[in-house]
Amino acid sequence: MPGPSSPEASNGAEGDGGGGRSGTTPYYSDEELDALYERDPVAAMRLSRAQAIANRHAPASALSDRNASPPTHEALARVLDEARGILLRDGGDLELVDVVGTVVRVRMKGACVGCPNAVLDLRNVVERMVRARFPQITEVRNTF
């Protein structure tokens, strides 16, 4: 474990960072961050934040998965059922229509029809959930 004043504690990216970790893996486990937090809370928070940002901006596996085969209809239906549950809270509904290549076609129903926020819900809820599970999907479109 790096000490509170070591370079690893301040930015978490140089060296092996201790803990038996190689120089190519700059990530700290939760246990290591907890131990560092006891000694230097500010450094632990910086490391935790840096790791979260790195995870958000570097989904290397998602890029390689884009060439994978399209998901099965059943697997896609399960993910859309989760999104559907969110839409049902406000009276909306969702139906899987078809998968055309890397584009998923859905039909927004219920209170979503005519709602000005339906486009935002489609992008921010439905498409995010689908693309998180299936990175090879490029778009989710509403079909009228």
N, C-alpha and C positions, 0 to 999 in steps of 0.2 A: 504494500500500500504506500502511495506517496505521502510524504509528510505535508503539513499545512503550508510550508513555505517553498516546497519544491515546484519546479516548472510544470510537472504533471498535474498538480493540484490546481494551478491557476488556469490552465486551458485544456488539459486532458487529452491532448493530441500528440504530444511528443513522447518518444521513448516507449518503453514497454509498460510504464505505469505501475509496475509492481504486480503483486498478486498472481504471479505465474503466467501472466498474459504476454503474448508476443507483440512485437512492434507493429504488426499488421492489424491488430484488433484493438482499437482505441476505446472500446466500450467497457464500462464498469457495470458490474452486477449490482443488483439492489442491495445485497449484503455489503459490498464494498462501499457503495455510496452511503449507506447507513453508518458504517464505521467512520468514514471520512466526515460525515455530518457531526458526529460526536466531537471531533477535533476542530473542524473548520467548516461551519455551516455555509458560509458564503461560497467557498470553493466547491462544496458538494452541490449547491444549487446551480452554480455555473456549469458544472459538468453535466448535471441532469438536464439542464436546458439545452446545452450543446448537443447532447445525444438525441433529445427529442427533435431538434431541428434537423439533425443529420438523417434521422429516420424518415422525416417528412419529405426531405428534398432528394434523397438518394434511394429510391426504390429500384435497385438494380435488378432484382428478381422479377419485378413487374414488367420491365422492358423486355426481358427474355421470354416472358410468358405471353407477350402480345402475338407471337407466332403460333401459339398453341391452338388446338382445335376448339371450335365453339363449344360452349357448355351444353349439357343435355337439357332438354325441355323441363325435366323434373327438377334438376338442380337450380335452374333459373326460376322456376315456379316457387321453390322454397324461399329464395332470396326476395322475390317479389311479394311473397306473403308477409315477410317481415315489414317491408315498406308499406304494404297494404294496411297493416295494423296501425301504423302511424297515421296514415291518411284517414282511416275509419274514426279516429278520435274527433276529427272535425267534420265528419259526415261525408267525406270523400271515399272513393273506392278506386280500385285498379284491377285491370285484367290484362293478362299476357295474350297478345295477338299472334306474334310471329317473331322468328329470329331470321334475319336476312343477312348472311355474311357475319359482319361484326357489329351489326345494328340490331338492337332489340326494339320491337314495336309493341307498344302497350296502348291501352285505351283507358283514359282517366274518366271515371264515372262519378255519380252521386253529386255531392256539393262541389266537386272539382270542375264540373262542366260549367263554363261561364265565369268561373272564379278568376280574378286577376292574378292571384298568387299561384295558380295551377302550374304556370311555367316555372316559377321558382321552386315549387315543390318537386316537380319532375326533375329538375337539375340538381337541386341541393339535397333531396332525400333519395329519390328512386335511383337516379343515375349514380350517385355516390356509392350507394349500397351495392349496386350491381357491379360497378367497376372496382370496388374494393375486393370483391370476391373473385371477379373474372376480369383481369386486366386486359385480356384480348378484346373485350367489348369496347368499341370506340364511341358509341352513342346510344342513348335511349330516346326514342321518338314517340310522341303521342299520335295515335291514329284516330281520326274522327269517324 
